Amino acid sequence: MSYPNYGPSYYGPPPQTHPNGTTILVLGILSLVVCAILGPFAWSMGNKALREIDGSGYVYENRGMIQAGRICGIVSTCLMIFGCGIYALFFLFAGGASILSAIVNS
């Protein structure tokens, strides 16, 4: 069954695309796959773009892309902080063990 064509809908302006949507998504994905240092950039750019979208009265069609890039940036940033913490603990324990062995051997 086909529906009749009633012409264009006049319910508002057509949805727009946010200019940074693709950039935020690419930064978020690259932060997970290649370089974690891009995560905070994707996170902050995503927050800024979402504030712009919410503040404007327009409908943006790529809000989901921006949210996905932002979430990838958040996950990447958390993993990067966790990894830096593990390295810090490793070097702390390695340094403490070497100092302890120097004290015991002297």
N, C-alpha and C positions, 0 to 999 in steps of 0.2 A: 504494500500500500504506500503510495507516495502522498506527501503532504503538499498542499498548494503553496506557491510562492507568494508571500504577501509583500514582497519588496524589502528594502533595507529597514533595519530597526533603528528607531530614533530614540534610544534610551540613554543616550549620552555620547560623549566623544569616544572614538575608538581607543582601545588600549595602546599605550606607548611602551617602548622598551627603555629600561634604564641604561644609560650609556656605559656604566661600569659593570653591568651584570656579568658579561662573559669574562671580563678580567678577574673579577672576584672568584668566579667558579674555577678558572684556570689556576689562579694562585692557590686556592684551597686544595685542589687535586695535586698540584705539584708539591705542595707542602707535605702531603702525606706520602707521596711516592719518591720524590727526588731530594728535596732540601727542606728540612723542617723549619729553617729560619724564616721561610715565607709565611708560616702560619699566623704569626701576630699581625702581619700586614693584611692578610685576607680577613682576619677577624675584625680589625679596626675599620677597614674599608667596607665590610659587610654591615657593621653597626651603623656607619655613617649613611650608607645607601638606604638601609631600612628606615632610618629616621627621616630621610628625605622623602621616601615613598609614603610613610605614614603622615608626614606633614603636608604633603600636597593633596589636592583633591582629585588627582588623576588616578586612573587604574593602570598599573604597570603589569605587563604580561610576563615578565621574567622575575617576579618576586621569589618564586621557588628556586631559581638558579642562584639568586643572591643568598637565600637562606642556606642552601646546600654548601656553597663556598664558605660561608661564615662558619657553619658547623664543622666542616673539614678543617678550617683554620683553628677552631677551638680545640678539636681533638689533637691536631698536630702540635699545638702549643703545649698542651698538657703532657703529651708524650715526650716532647723535648725537655720540659722541666723535670719530668720523672727521670729521664735518662741522665741529665746533668746531676741530679741528686744521687743517682747510683754511682756515677763516676766520682763525685765528691766523697761519698762514703768509702769507696774503694781506696782512693788516695789517702784519706784520713786513716783508715785501718792499716794500710801499707806503711805509711809514715810512722804511725804509732808502734807497729811491730818492729820496724827497723830501729827506732829509738829504744824500745824495750830490750831488743837483743843486744844493742850496744851497751846498755847499762848492765845487763846480766853478764856479758863477756868481759867487762873491765874489772 
